[in-house]
Amino acid sequence: MRVKDDIKQDALFESTVKLVNEIGFAASSVSKIAKDAGVSPATLYVYHENKEALLVATYVRIKQLMGTAVSRNFDDSRPIRDTLKQVWLNIFDFVKENPAYFQYMEQFSNSPFCELVNKAEVEAYFLPVIRVITRGIEQKIIKDVDLDTIGAFLFFPVVALASPRHSKDFEMTRKNIDTAFSLAWDAIRR
């Protein structure tokens, strides 16, 4: 059995993001991804069972990186609104610093591959945020609705505003982000 190499694995990750963003899921073949990463197609199979597993693993890794970014300056002892606002700011920073990852994530989320993701695994990267929202519901600060609905009103605006396709004229200034957060917060607060 061959030993896994982090450098090769990182190269496969970056090449998958790059090629999917450039030519799409269907045209991003194992051989093209491997070639771009500078490895043989056989090496790709050391890390991933097949192309679908590679695409899913790439998405999950981006979510993991985003979860780490979201946790920056995270302090759940602060008021719930302030904590969630910091999460928003961190998401915008992540998108600004990683536009290729965001583009991949957006495409993946709207593809059939999304059904292959272990939702619990991805949610684990965001447990601190989920706990704060749950606490907000318990304390009657946030409306008592399911987490998917809260997420739609609280975090989907970030996706829409951060996407150049959806919001061509939105400038990611602190003032605009603060205004957008206030609107999202008003949608979920009691």
Backbone hydrogen bonds, N-H to C=O, Kabsch-Sander energy under -0.5 kcal/mol:
donor,donor_aa,acceptor,acceptor_aa,energy
9,Q,5,D,-2.5
10,D,6,D,-2.7
11,A,7,I,-2.2
12,L,8,K,-2.5
13,F,9,Q,-2.1
14,E,10,D,-2.8
15,S,11,A,-2.5
16,T,12,L,-2.3
17,V,13,F,-2.2
18,K,14,E,-2.6
19,L,15,S,-2.9
20,V,16,T,-2.4
21,N,17,V,-2.2
22,E,18,K,-1.9
23,I,19,L,-3.6
24,G,19,L,-0.7
24,G,20,V,-1.6
27,A,23,I,-0.5
28,S,24,G,-0.9
29,S,27,A,-1.7
33,I,29,S,-2.5
34,A,30,V,-2.8
35,K,31,S,-2.4
36,D,32,K,-2.5
37,A,33,I,-2.1
38,G,34,A,-0.8
38,G,35,K,-0.9
39,V,34,A,-2.7
43,T,40,S,-0.8
44,L,40,S,-1.3
45,Y,41,P,-1.2
46,V,43,T,-1.4
47,Y,43,T,-0.8
47,Y,44,L,-1.0
48,H,44,L,-2.1
54,L,50,N,-1.9
55,L,51,K,-2.6
56,V,52,E,-2.5
57,A,53,A,-2.7
58,T,54,L,-2.2
59,Y,55,L,-2.0
60,V,56,V,-2.8
61,R,57,A,-2.3
62,I,58,T,-2.1
63,K,59,Y,-2.4
64,Q,60,V,-2.3
65,L,61,R,-2.6
66,M,62,I,-2.6
67,G,63,K,-2.8
68,T,64,Q,-2.0
69,A,65,L,-2.2
70,V,66,M,-3.0
71,S,67,G,-1.3
72,R,69,A,-1.4
74,F,71,S,-2.1
78,R,75,D,-1.6
83,T,79,P,-2.5
84,L,80,I,-2.6
85,K,81,R,-2.2
86,Q,82,D,-2.1
87,V,83,T,-1.8
88,W,84,L,-2.2
89,L,85,K,-2.6
90,N,86,Q,-2.5
91,I,87,V,-2.4
92,F,88,W,-2.5
93,D,89,L,-2.3
94,F,90,N,-2.5
95,V,91,I,-2.6
96,K,92,F,-2.6
97,E,93,D,-2.6
98,N,94,F,-1.7
102,F,98,N,-2.2
103,Q,99,P,-2.4
104,Y,100,A,-2.3
105,M,101,Y,-2.7
106,E,102,F,-2.6
107,Q,103,Q,-2.4
108,F,104,Y,-3.0
109,S,105,M,-2.5
110,N,106,E,-0.9
110,N,107,Q,-0.7
111,S,108,F,-2.0
114,C,108,F,-0.5
114,C,111,S,-1.3
115,E,112,P,-1.4
116,L,113,F,-2.1
117,V,114,C,-1.4
119,K,117,V,-1.1
121,E,118,N,-0.5
122,V,118,N,-1.7
123,E,119,K,-2.8
124,A,120,A,-1.6
125,Y,121,E,-0.6
125,Y,122,V,-1.3
126,F,123,E,-1.9
127,L,124,A,-1.0
129,V,126,F,-0.5
130,I,126,F,-2.3
131,R,127,L,-2.8
132,V,128,P,-1.8
133,I,129,V,-2.4
134,T,130,I,-2.7
135,R,131,R,-2.6
136,G,132,V,-2.4
137,I,133,I,-2.1
138,E,134,T,-2.6
139,Q,135,R,-2.5
140,K,137,I,-1.4
141,I,136,G,-2.9
142,I,136,G,-2.1
143,K,188,I,-3.5
145,V,143,K,-1.7
150,I,146,D,-2.1
151,G,147,L,-2.9
152,A,148,D,-2.0
153,F,149,T,-1.9
154,L,150,I,-2.6
155,F,151,G,-2.7
156,F,151,G,-1.4
158,V,155,F,-0.6
159,V,155,F,-1.5
160,A,156,F,-2.6
161,L,157,P,-2.8
162,A,158,V,-2.7
163,S,159,V,-1.1
167,S,163,S,-2.7
170,F,167,S,-1.0
172,M,170,F,-0.5
173,T,171,E,-2.4
177,I,173,T,-2.5
178,D,174,R,-2.7
179,T,175,K,-2.4
180,A,176,N,-2.4
181,F,177,I,-2.7
182,S,178,D,-2.4
183,L,179,T,-1.9
184,A,180,A,-2.3
185,W,181,F,-3.4
186,D,182,S,-2.4
187,A,183,L,-1.2
188,I,184,A,-1.1
188,I,185,W,-0.7
189,R,185,W,-2.3
190,R,141,I,-2.3
